[in-house]
Amino acid sequence: MPKSPAAEPKSFEAALAELDQLVEKMESGQLPLEESLSAYQRGTELLKFCDRVLKDAEQKIKVLDAGELKDLPPQ
């Protein structure tokens, strides 16, 4: 029976903390193969989430231009 997808992290910081825990577990070498594969998959999902949050934040950065704050143009 396939596992249900893991919930999206509540924040960028929560995603980084979970990712850090996964890396520690995987680096310990104590996880069975199936758990290692699941951890790797979850890590990939967390990386994509973090990348998306960072890109969104980048788009929200404001630039001071002629005394007025405005969004950066999309790239």
Backbone torsions as a table, in degrees:
resi	resn	phi	psi	omega
1	MET	NA	124.4	-177.3
2	PRO	-68.6	146.9	178.1
3	LYS	-74.9	147.6	175.4
4	SER	-72.7	149.5	-179.3
5	PRO	-62.9	144.2	179.5
6	ALA	-69.7	149.6	-179.6
7	ALA	-66.3	149.4	176.0
8	GLU	-69.2	140.4	179.6
9	PRO	-59.9	154.1	-179.4
10	LYS	-76.5	-23.3	-178.2
11	SER	-157.4	169.0	176.0
12	PHE	-59.5	-43.7	-178.3
13	GLU	-65.4	-37.8	178.3
14	ALA	-65.8	-38.9	178.6
15	ALA	-64.8	-42.9	178.9
16	LEU	-64.1	-40.3	179.4
17	ALA	-64.2	-43.7	178.7
18	GLU	-65.2	-41.2	178.8
19	LEU	-61.9	-42.1	178.1
20	ASP	-60.2	-42.6	179.1
21	GLN	-64.2	-41.6	178.8
22	LEU	-62.2	-43.5	-179.9
23	VAL	-61.7	-43.7	178.8
24	GLU	-59.7	-45.1	179.6
25	LYS	-62.1	-44.6	-178.0
26	MET	-67.7	-39.4	-179.3
27	GLU	-69.6	-21.7	180.0
28	SER	-67.5	-24.3	179.9
29	GLY	76.0	10.7	-176.0
30	GLN	-97.7	-6.0	-178.4
31	LEU	-81.8	137.9	172.0
32	PRO	-64.9	163.5	-175.4
33	LEU	-54.9	-49.1	-178.4
34	GLU	-59.8	-42.6	178.7
35	GLU	-67.8	-34.8	176.6
36	SER	-64.3	-42.5	178.4
37	LEU	-65.0	-41.3	177.4
38	SER	-64.0	-41.6	179.3
39	ALA	-64.0	-40.7	178.8
40	TYR	-63.3	-44.0	179.4
41	GLN	-62.7	-45.1	179.0
42	ARG	-63.1	-40.4	178.1
43	GLY	-59.9	-40.2	178.0
44	THR	-63.4	-42.4	177.9
45	GLU	-63.0	-41.9	179.6
46	LEU	-65.2	-40.4	177.5
47	LEU	-61.9	-41.9	178.3
48	LYS	-63.9	-41.3	177.4
49	PHE	-60.1	-49.2	-179.0
50	CYS	-60.8	-42.2	179.2
51	ASP	-61.6	-42.8	179.6
52	ARG	-64.1	-43.5	179.5
53	VAL	-63.1	-42.8	179.3
54	LEU	-64.3	-40.5	178.7
55	LYS	-66.2	-39.1	176.9
56	ASP	-63.3	-43.1	179.9
57	ALA	-63.0	-40.1	179.7
58	GLU	-60.0	-38.7	179.8
59	GLN	-70.2	-22.4	-177.6
60	LYS	-90.7	-5.8	179.4
61	ILE	-62.2	135.7	-179.0
62	LYS	-99.8	149.6	178.7
63	VAL	-121.7	134.4	177.0
64	LEU	-80.1	117.5	-177.4
65	ASP	-138.2	111.8	179.9
66	ALA	55.7	42.2	177.6
67	GLY	75.5	8.1	-176.8
68	GLU	-124.5	136.3	175.9
69	LEU	-86.5	134.4	176.3
70	LYS	-145.6	156.4	179.4
71	ASP	-68.7	150.6	172.8
72	LEU	-67.2	147.3	176.9
73	PRO	-68.4	144.8	178.7
74	PRO	-65.3	148.5	-178.9
75	GLN	-104.1	NA	NA
